[in-house]
Amino acid sequence: MMQVKRVRNWGMEHQVPKDPLERLTKADVDSDYEIADDLGVQADYLHRVGFMY
């Protein structure tokens, strides 16, 4: 089970790196959906990554 969590975290960190995520959240965007679209991921995935960070 612990290995699954590490793999999931690794995938999230490489799919949505923290620096671009922080840059986009500080930018003037209207919604999480716009950020998710800019990063090329779905909004629910973006929310999971946000909770991880």
URZINOR-V279092 format. One record per helix or strand. SS is the DSSP state (H for helix, E for strand). FROM is the first residue (numbers start at 1). TO is the last residue. Records with the same first field share a line. If there is no record, write none. Layout:
SS=FROM-TO / FROM-TO
This chain:
H=2-15 / 18-26 / 32-39 / 43-52
